[in-house]
Every structure is written in C-alpha cells, then in structure tokens.
C-alpha cells in the first residue's frame, strides 16, 4: 500500500481546528494507505515549555488520536522521540539543505515573531526534521493543509538533493490537501491556536466550549439582531460547513442574510451539531484516560514497527554516505 505520514504536536488540548483540518482526514485514509501518525514531541521543544508537563501532553494527544478513530490495528500511532532515527536522518539532511531554503520558510518567520526571546536553531531547522519524519519511512504522501504545502515542497527538494548526491533512496513525497474548511479562532482573524488562546478544545468541559462559542466573533458588520449578515465573512458559518449537514447550509445562509435568524441562534444550532459528532470521541477519550496501559501499549507497538522501518532506511543511508560500519 502507498504510505502516508503525518504528525501533530503535543499541545495537550487538541482543538476543533485540528480535528476538522487534520484528524478527520487522517481517519479517512486508513483503508487506502499504510498510515503512520506521530505525536511529534521533538518539534514541541523548539519553544519554551514546562518539562514536567511534556510527557502528559504527549499521552493526552495520543489519547485523542486513538479516540478520534486511529485504530492501532489499522495504522501505526507513535511518539516521535521513541524512534531516534528521526533525528539521525535530520542531521544527514541538514548537510544537503541550503540555509537559504529554510530561512525563507514562512513558519520560521511566524514563529520567530511569536517567540522573539527564544529564536533558536530548532525553530529554523523545524522543516528539515519534518522532512526526516516523512522520509525515514519513505512515505510518498503527506496529508496537510495549505499552510504546510511549503514544508512538503522542501521535503521533496531535500529528497532530490540527497538522491542526486548519494544515490536514489528517497521518494519525493506528495501533499494530500485537506478539503476541509479553514476554521479561524474565536476572534475570527487568526488560525485557531492554543498559543493564541483563541481555540475550542474538543475535550473541554461542555459549558466552557459553549461559552467560547457563544462569545465568538461573527460578522462584525452585523451590529443589531435585525441587521442582515454575510455568511461568507462569518467564521461561525464556516464552522457550520464543517459540522452541519449540507442540506442545512442554504437555510442558514438565507436566515443570516435576511436576519430571520440571529447569531446566538445560529451558534446554538452549531453547538448541537458539534456535540453530536464530538460526544462519542469525548466519551472514548475518557475511557482511554482510565486505561493508560492500553494507550502505552499502542504507542509501544507503533514505535516498534516504526523503528524497524526507520532502521532499514538508515542502514541504507549510512551505506550511501560511506560511513564505517560498526
């Protein structure tokens, strides 16, 4: 089967943007691809964090992945740091990657603005490690949103440069673009992010989720209940596209434009649809939180299978580099 790799940072609180933009798609690929999904904890150490919380954050993230439907019998779910070949290959890739290529990455520029007091080499090298994450398994496909296409393109470039110098080992991975609507944060301007505090976590208390949705920005030009709105500029309507049945979209669109439905009513309908889909995930996550042994076994089995694949790749890489064998 064609192989897929993707990863998610252990934020400890996966939000609906992650779910709609990534996790749904990951689950949909299980029957068609050989899938590897990783909690990429080494990527998370590029910014300041509490070391006492990192392990639990990784475990919580893994729980959500499993609860969303990433069945360990149908795919490999593992933690990045449990497979050391990721970082070994990243160093090799550093030696064929032009500095200018990583300096132009938009994520590095954005992260540098967010973390001005900690602009470290890890922030710049992030996309090279990402290329290693993908190519250590010789994955040919990477499910991503549009904001990550640039990183997949760099992975292709790194594979070409390595292959051109040392021999044909790596495929040039292709992006599988998500067709999900892009959900913004609750302020309606920026990408939903825990760092920015504009997110709705899928495992938050139901009352807290509703409070965040209730106060979320809609169409800023709709000041009064009687004012007609414009669904095309309303982040709540975008969320409806993600959670509500397609047949409801035209009715909601008309109701907004004619002011026959108010913003708070629109949000109540959305919340009902959101919870209908998320409640089974939330219930399964609660069960998994009480079964740490099952989750850890799934991660260990995932890492074991992935180490075998990665070790085979690195053996070929070391030979291609001409390194002295132990």
N, C-alpha and C positions, 0 to 999 in steps of 0.2 A: 504493500500500500504506500501511497505518497505520504511523506512525513511532514507534520506540522509542529512548529514550536512557537510558544508564546509564554510570556511571563508577566507577573504582577507584583508590585512592591508590597511589602507587609506593612500597610498603613494601620492595620488593626481595626479598621472600620470601613469596610467596602461600601460605597455609596451607589445610588441608583444610576449615576452616570457610568460607573464601572460595569454595573450589571447590564445595562442596555447596550453600551458601546462595545463590551468585550465578552462577558461571561455567557450571555445568551448565544453568541456566535460560536464560542468555544464548544459548547454543548452540541450545537447543531452539526459540528464537523466530525463527531466521534464515529459515525458509521461509515464515513467516506475516507477518512485519513487515519494514519498511525500518529496519534497525538501525544505530545509531551507538553505538560503545563507546569510552570515553575513559580514558586514563591522566591522572587529574586532579592534575597536579603543583602547581598553584597552591593547591589545598586542603592539600597536604602542607607548605607553607611556613608554616602557621599555628603550627607547633610547632618547637622548636629541632632543627636537623639539621646534618649535615656537608655543606657546599656542594660539596665535591669528590666526594661520592658520589651526589648527586641525579640527575645525568644517567644514570649507570649503573643506578640503581634504576629509573628510568623505562624504560630499554631492557630491563632484565630482566623488568619487569612486562609489557611489550608482548610479549616472547618467550613468556611463559606464556599470555597471551591467545590468541596465534596457535596455540600448541601444543595448547591445550585444544579447538580446533576453530573459532575465529572466523576463518573463511576470508575474506581481504580481497576475494575476488571475489564474496562474498555479503553483506558488510557493510562499514561504514567503521570502521577502528580508527585512532585518532589520539591525539596528546598535547594536552591542554587549552591549554597555553601557545603552541602553534603556531597557534591560532585566536584572535587578540586580541579578536574581537567578544564573547567570553565575558565578559571583564572590563568592556568598554564597556557592555554591557547590564546588568551587575551594578550599575554606578553609577546608571544610569537607574532600576533597580528600587529602589535604596536610597532614592530620592526619593519613592517611593509606599508604602514599607513602614513601618508604625508601629514605633517602637522596642520597644514592649511585646510585639509579636508575636515578635521574635527573642529577647528576654530570657527568654521562657518556654520556649524550646526545650530539651528535656532533654539533647541532645548538648552544648550550650554549658555547661550546668551540670556535666555529667560531665567534659568536657574541662578546665573551669576547676579542678576538684578535682585532676585529674591533672597540670596544668601551672600550679601556683599562682604560680610565679615569672615566668610569661610569659602572663598573661591579656591578650591583645591584641584589637584590633578585628576582626582576621581570624577569630578564634575565634567571636566573636559574629555576624559577617557571613557566616559559612560557608554557612548555608542560603539566603541571598539570592544568593550566587554559584551555589549549586546550582540555584536556580530559573532563573538565567540560562543555565546549562549546558543545561538541558532546553528552555527556551522560545526560545533563539536559533535552534533548529532547528524550532520549533513542533511538538515531539514531543507526541503525545497520550497516550503510555503510558510508564510507568517501572517496570521490574522491581525490586522491593525486598523486603526482609524487613520484619517487623512493626515493628522499631525505627526504620525510616526512613519510615514512613507519615506521621508528623507533618511531615516535611520536604516530602513531596509535597502535603500539605494546605496548607502555607504557599505552595508554588508556585501552587496553584490560587487562593489568596487574592490573591497578588501579581498574577496574570494578571487577575483580576476588577477589582482596583483600577486597574491600568493601563488596561484596556479601558474602564472606566467614566469615566475622566478624559480619555483621549486618543483613544478610538475602538477598534473591535474589530479587534485584530491577533493576539492570542494565544489558543490553546485552553486549556482548563483540564485539565491532564494527569491521568490516572487511574493509580493504582498497580496493577501486576500482582503480586500477592502470591506469594512463593515458597511452595510446599507442602513444601519440604524440611524435615527435622527440624532443630531448633536444636541445633547441636553446641557444647558448652561447652569450656573449656580443659582442659588435662590435670589441673588441680587440682579439676575438677568443680564449680566455683562460678561463675566469671565467663565472659563471652563470650571465645572464643578470640581472642587478640590478640598481635601481636608486641611491642607496648609492654609488656604484662604478662608476656611471656616464657612463656606457657602454651600455645604453639602447636606444631603439627607441620607443617613446611613440605613442600610436595609435591615440591620438588626437593632436599631434604636428602639426605645420604648415607643409604642404606638402613639401615645399622647404627644411625645416630643416630635415625632415625624409629622403629625398633623399641625403642630404649632409652627414648624418650619415651613410647611406647605401653605398654611393659612396666611402667613405674613410674606410669602414670596412675591416678588415683583411681577406684575402682569404687563399690560400695555400702559406705559407711563402717560399716554395721552388720554386715557380714559379716566377722568377725574371723578365723575359722578356716576351713580348707578344707571342713570338714564342715558349716559353717553354711549354711542356705538363704539365698538372696539375693532381692532385689526388683528385677527388671529396670526397673521404672517409675522408679526413682530412680538408675539406673546410666547414666552418660554413655557407657560402652562399648557398652551395648545400643542407645543412641541412634545411635551410630556404625554399629552393625550394620544398623539400619534404613536408613542412608544407603548402605551399601556391599554388604551381603549380600543374596542372593536372598530374595524374600519367603517362599518355602517353608521357608527355614531359620529364620525368626524364631520360630515356635512351638516348634521343637525346642530352640532356645537358651533361650527363655523357660522352658520346662519344666525344662531341665537346670540352670538357675540356681536356680529355686525349690525344686528337690529336692536341690540340692547334688551332682547327678551329674556336673556339670562345674564345674571350678574357674575362678577368674578368669583365671589365666595361660593356661589352655587356651582360654578364650573370646577372649582377646586374640590368641593365635596364629591362631585361625580368622579373626578380623577382619583381622589384618595380611595374611594371604594374600589375602583378598578385596580389600583396599585396593590392594595392589600389582598385582593382576590388572588393575584399572582404571587405575591411575596409571602403570604402566610404559610403555605406549605414549606417554603425554603426556611423561613424563620423557625418553624416547628422542628424541621430536621436538624437545623443547626443547634438547637437546644439539646436534642438527643445526642448529637455528636460531642457537644461540650461535656456531657456526662459520660462519655466513652472515649477518654483520651487514648486508651490502649489501641482502639481500632484506628484512630486517626494517625497515631505514630507508626503503627504497622503499615498503613497505606503509604506513608511517606518513606518509610524504610524500604519497602518493596519497590517503590518508584525509583528511589535513589540507586538501589542495587541494579535494576535493569538499565538505568541511565549510565551508571558508571561503566558497565560492560560495553555499551555502545561508545561512550566517550574514550575509554581506554584503547579501543581498537583504532579510533581515529587518531589519537595522539601517538600511537605506535607508528603509524604511517607518517605522521608529521615529523617525528624525530628522525626517522629514517631519511625522509626527504631533505631535512635540514643538514644531514651528515653528522649528527651528534654521535658520540661514543656510547655504545650500548653498555648497560651495567652488566 
